[in-house]
């Protein structure tokens, strides 16, 4: 495992250790913290458990959307690459 990293989420400090480098862990923690604040601010009276679940669902939604966009981009790259290879074949 990697080095210990101090992070702060929802005004609480945690010491975590992960396989990612320190900067990546800090970015992830900042992202989670911002999502938690966003969810907390949008629904007054939510319990911490509900905030955590809604935040996890929101982040999972972001992940699946980006995953789908990546898949679409890779498909487009493949399509364009095939067209370019066909053009090269006709020229050569």
HELIX and SHEET records of a PDB file:
HELIX    1   1 UNK A   22  UNK A   42  1                                  21    
HELIX    2   2 UNK A   48  UNK A   91  1                                  44    
SHEET    1   A 2 UNK A   4  UNK A   9  0                                        
SHEET    2   A 2 UNK A  12  UNK A  17 -1                                        
END                                                                             
